[in-house]
Amino acid sequence: MALEDTKFGQGFIKVAVKLGNQIHLRSLRDAFATIMPLYILAGLSTLLNNTVFTWIFKGDALVNVQYWGNMLGNATLNISSILIATMIGYFLAKNRGFDNPLAAAMVSLATLVAMMPNSVSLIPTGATKAVDIAGVLTYSNMGTGGMFAGVIMGLLATELFIRLSNVKALKVNLGDQVPPAVGDSFNVLIPVILVLSFFAIISTVLFDTTGMNVISLITTFIQEPLRGIGTGIVGTLIIYTLANLLWLFGIHFSVIYSTILEPLLIINIVQNTAAYNAGHAIPNIINLSLVQSFALLGGSGGTLCLLVATFLVSRNAASRNVAKLALLPGVFNINEPVIFGYPIVYNVSLIIPFIALPSIGIFVAWLTTTLGWMNPMVIQVPWTTPMFLNSFLATGGDWRAPVIQIIVFIAGVLLYMPFVKINDGVVAKQLAEAND
């Protein structure tokens, strides 16, 4: 009996699909995917600011040129929380089938701002003591430090807004004689007022009773503990392994990876980029760039290693032909030809190296970074960036990162080789039985 036909297989598939279709997780995935180009731009500008520009310019000229990268950082990293809150509001409303997703995006953004502190403590340039300043929004709250608050407030505000907007008694109908935009605005007028007023009351009560704000509470008691568990070495390996296991059933690993692990990894790399840009200590070893550089060696399962192993030891003509066709896409981490052509799907012969190799790569990258043998990943590069180049760029130009990648790659080829031979034997036996 095939694994997917067993009770365990059917149950696993059912849970995985249900998880992937969960509306809040799907909305998170859509939101982060939408703003990903901004983070890649932030990474590239940070890389130029801290490497290429420093090689060419000195003194005041360097400061003037780096202003370009700093402004891009302000337009991307430093407004991360309001970007994600806005996108979550839009996509959650859209996935709910709500007819005015732009209004939901507006409410999410406004609600997040309502939860931010009205005054902040800052140290003016040239001063030694902090002073309290009222009526300002700081990058520390709008940026990477408030990203998880943006996620939570985006979800909560949008859900409440949609529920109230569906209450017929709360709609203000001006009739058909007004422009549609005006009519839509008045339809949600009362829900907008109620949602923002409700969260502003929470913000007020919290400040008056504790002197704190929602941003700092969420960051301290939810964001940091959750990231510590989910993106620690053990949590990352468990979640990523489960995600890769889905390929055996023909289900894209993003069902688990993109909805659970990737948002946390994005927060980590965004924080790293901001710290690197500011010249601070790098806070997160495990992040999106590390996983993509050392787990995606040609795509999910490190299938570029499988292709090389196939050229070295396979005697099956079909497997070698698939490997030839899949080699060029694999260089750019695109491996659907391997997943469905080799195949990986429903192929128990290859599932052990397919699942084990990415975990080995992540562990080796984590260990070598922890030991100081490789710089932490601080730049988010496009996931299609070829192997060796991606780790070099992601570490800000550390030559040791590609060397470690080469070691992992060679180990991956050696790991795949015996299983390629096993797969050849299984295929040959299946063909013989089919011809009998």
Secondary structure by P-SEA (a helix, b strand, c coil): ccccccaaaaaaaaaaaaaaacaaaaaaaaaaaaaaaaaaaaaaaaaaacccccccccaaaaaaaaaaaaaaaaacccaaaaaaaaaaaaaaaaaaccccaaaaaaaaaaaaaaacccbbbbbcccccbbbbbccccccccccccaaaaaaaaaaaaaaaaaaaaacccccccccccccaaaaaaaaaaaaaaaaaaaaaaaaaaaaacccccaaaaaaaccaaaaaaaaacaaaaaaaaaaaaaccccccccccccccccaaaaaaaaaaaaaaaaacccccccccaaaaaacccccccccaaaaaaaaacccccaaaaaaaaaaaaaaaaccccccccccccccccccaaaaacaaaaaaaaaaaaaaacccccccccccccccaaaaaaaaacccaaaaaaaaaaaaaaaaaaaaaaaaaaaaaaaaaaaaac
